Amino acid sequence: MSVIELIQTIRNVNVIEDTIVDYSQTDRNQKLADSLGRVDVTELTSEEALNLGFGIWDEETNLHLIPYYLYDFLEYGQELESISGDTRIVTPEYKDNSSSNYIDSDYRFGCLAYGFRPKE
């Protein structure tokens, strides 16, 4: 499955949400990430990212912010940049606020405060 197909599947997960009613959203997303895989957003072009709901924080720096719906699906090992300029590596502990690589799940206008710069 390509990165775009994976993201489209994750994005459309609400269609099948009713079949997984026994789980919290976090548990459901963990089960989906385990079965579908995780997303390396750095593989996307700017056009692909924008079509999938990413936002541009700053056109000069070309920082593309990650949509909140992908928070639970980030692939380990990729480097993300925050709107304040600091970087984090996505590790299995990225959701643990005591981790040095903690990535906050707070979002505004549908996007996290973390993103990437497409290589195009």
C-alpha positions in Angstrom: 0.0 0.0 0.0 1.4 3.4 -0.9 1.7 6.2 1.6 -1.2 8.1 -0.1 -3.4 5.0 0.0 -2.6 4.4 3.6 -3.4 8.0 4.6 -6.6 7.8 2.6 -7.6 4.6 4.4 -6.8 6.2 7.8 -8.7 9.4 6.8 -11.8 7.3 5.9 -11.7 5.2 9.1 -14.8 6.8 10.4 -16.8 4.7 7.9 -15.7 1.5 9.7 -15.6 3.0 13.2 -19.0 1.5 14.1 -17.6 -2.0 13.7 -14.9 -1.4 16.4 -17.2 0.0 19.2 -15.5 -2.0 22.0 -12.4 0.2 21.9 -11.5 3.8 22.8 -10.3 5.9 19.9 -6.7 5.5 21.0 -7.0 1.7 21.2 -8.8 1.7 17.9 -6.1 3.7 16.3 -3.4 1.5 17.8 -5.1 -1.6 16.3 -5.4 0.1 13.0 -1.7 1.2 13.0 -0.7 -2.3 13.9 -2.7 -3.8 11.0 -2.4 -1.0 8.3 1.0 0.4 9.2 2.4 3.8 10.1 2.8 6.8 7.9 6.1 8.4 6.9 4.9 11.9 6.0 8.3 12.9 4.7 7.6 10.8 1.6 4.8 13.2 0.5 5.2 16.0 -2.0 3.7 19.4 -1.1 0.8 18.8 -3.5 0.0 15.4 -2.0 0.2 16.7 1.5 -2.1 19.6 0.8 -4.6 17.3 -0.9 -4.6 15.1 2.3 -5.4 18.0 4.7 -1.9 19.1 5.7 -1.6 22.9 6.4 1.2 25.2 5.5 2.5 27.0 8.6 4.8 29.4 6.7 5.2 29.6 3.0 8.7 31.0 3.3 10.0 28.0 5.2 7.5 25.6 3.5 6.7 23.9 6.8 3.7 21.6 6.2 1.7 20.8 9.4 0.4 17.3 10.0 -3.3 16.8 10.3 -4.5 15.6 13.7 -6.1 12.5 12.3 -2.5 11.1 11.6 -1.2 11.7 15.2 -1.6 8.0 16.2 -0.2 6.7 12.9 3.3 8.5 12.7 6.1 6.1 11.6 9.0 5.9 14.0 12.3 7.3 12.9 11.2 10.4 11.0 12.2 13.8 12.1 9.5 16.4 12.5 9.8 20.2 13.1 7.6 22.3 15.4 6.2 25.7 14.6 8.8 27.1 17.1 11.6 25.5 15.1 12.7 22.6 17.5 12.8 19.1 16.1 11.7 15.7 17.4 12.3 12.2 16.2 9.2 10.0 16.2 9.9 7.2 18.6 7.6 4.7 20.3 7.5 7.1 23.2 6.4 10.2 21.2 3.1 10.3 23.1 4.7 10.2 26.5 5.0 13.8 27.8 8.1 12.7 29.9 10.0 11.7 26.8 12.6 14.0 25.2 10.9 13.3 21.9 7.4 14.0 23.1 5.1 15.3 20.3 2.1 17.2 21.7 -1.3 16.1 20.3 -2.7 19.6 20.7 -4.0 20.9 17.4 -5.4 24.1 15.9 -7.5 24.3 12.7 -7.1 20.5 12.4 -3.3 20.3 12.4 -0.6 19.5 14.9 2.1 22.1 15.7 4.6 19.7 14.1 5.3 19.1 10.4 7.9 18.6 7.7 9.3 20.3 4.7 8.7 18.5 1.4 11.9 17.8 -0.6 10.5 18.9 -3.9 
